[in-house]
Amino acid sequence: MTETSTQADMTVVVTGASGRSGRRVAEAARAAGLTVRAASRATGFDWRDRSTWADVLRGADAAYLAHPTDVGAPDAAGAVGALAREAAGLGVRRLVLLSARGEEQARPTEEALGEAGVDWTVVRAAWFAQNFSEGPLVEELRERGELVFPAGAVGEPFVDLRDVADVVVSALTSGERYAGQVLEVSGPRLLTFGEAVAGIAKETGRALTYRPVTPQEYGENLAGFGVPEEEVAFLVELFGSLLDGRNARLSDGVREVLGRAPRDFGDFVREEAASGTWVPDPSGRG
Ligand SMILES: NC(=O)c1ccc[n+]([C@@H]2O[C@H](COP(=O)([O-])OP(=O)(O)OC[C@H]3O[C@@H](n4cnc5c(N)ncnc54)[C@H](OP(=O)(O)O)[C@@H]3O)[C@@H](O)[C@H]2O)c1
């Protein structure tokens, strides 16, 4: 694929295609005219089973990599490096990895991608705005009206996943333009988790609150929900570092790549509130 060739004949593998980022990358890729090959366990692709990789990668031009459950998880560097080498061997020319801003634990994964012998781009994202509308944090906010999280009063520029997806698709389709680059993407302004929840409360007319806890208290809560000990230890260390103030800054990757401002958190909240995201389940089952 060159910058001048059409995208109509470009096939892109989208890992995590049923997840939060992958779903939007698949949508943006289809909208750009690409052929999307959705890859997750539901379609027979398993990051933990290398025998499932070749069938998904063979014949593809590019791939989007979102490693579950975290790009800095202990097994991520090995898996991403091995998959990237396999992709290179099968003729896949461009890989775009979703990573996280300020996450030291993710650097070995990024390095493993860079050493695989294939054109690569790393997209380091801020916290997703959609963490408030999809995924593990949503239920307690919607059903119990409270978000318990170890984010203190630190500012975070929540990024809309639609912007992340547009940046990813640009990196997949822009030839050499973003090869070998790390693109950091964030939303347009810093908000504390308390301000984010207050914004959702105002828009929904509900008495929603944010209760900051220490990473250790948060870990104890997770352990109480049956999260395995190793995962709890990883998350306590991860959140303790990611939310210590190092990420309380804006990044200009959305404007740099897309030539426009990133979507604002307030717009995300208005759209999700209008579609009933934070309306509690009347049956109480959540
Ligand atoms: N949350 C944030 O704010 C944030 C910020 C920056 C970066 N990130 C990074 O985002 C990545 C997660 O992406 P996401 O939030 O879009 O994912 P997600 O919503 O958690 O969805 C996970 C996806 O991965 C698939 N999956 C899970 N286990 C799998 C396996 N063993 N093999 C193959 N596919 C598997 C799931 O589908 P199946 O169940 O069908 O397999 C699903 O499509 C992580 O690497 C994280 O570090 C997150």
The ligand as an ORCA input file, in Angstrom:
! r2SCAN-3c Opt
* xyz 0 1
  N      -9.003      2.233     29.133
  C      -8.204      3.229     28.803
  O      -8.454      4.379     29.159
  C      -6.957      2.946     27.978
  C      -6.110      4.019     27.637
  C      -4.987      3.760     26.832
  C      -4.745      2.464     26.382
  N      -5.584      1.438     26.744
  C      -5.306      0.070     26.244
  O      -6.452     -0.413     25.553
  C      -6.311     -1.840     25.429
  C      -7.682     -2.483     25.574
  O      -8.470     -2.023     24.503
  P     -10.023     -1.829     24.650
  O     -10.327     -1.070     25.905
  O     -10.504     -1.334     23.358
  O     -10.493     -3.333     24.857
  P     -11.785     -3.864     25.647
  O     -12.943     -2.949     25.465
  O     -11.330     -4.240     27.022
  O     -12.119     -5.179     24.814
  C     -11.223     -6.260     24.782
  C     -11.242     -6.847     23.378
  O     -10.215     -7.818     23.280
  C     -10.802     -9.078     22.974
  N     -10.052    -10.081     23.737
  C     -10.036    -10.272     25.079
  N      -9.215    -11.294     25.383
  C      -8.718    -11.759     24.208
  C      -7.804    -12.784     23.849
  N      -7.240    -13.593     24.771
  N      -7.505    -12.981     22.550
  C      -8.079    -12.204     21.587
  N      -8.919    -11.193     21.847
  C      -9.243    -10.980     23.159
  C     -12.263     -8.982     23.343
  O     -13.093     -9.791     22.528
  P     -13.368    -11.362     22.835
  O     -13.923    -11.404     24.222
  O     -14.302    -11.784     21.742
  O     -12.057    -12.057     22.721
  C     -12.554     -7.516     23.038
  O     -12.802     -7.349     21.651
  C      -5.328     -2.274     26.505
  O      -4.123     -2.668     25.880
  C      -5.104     -0.994     27.332
  O      -3.816     -0.932     27.888
  C      -6.686      1.654     27.518
*
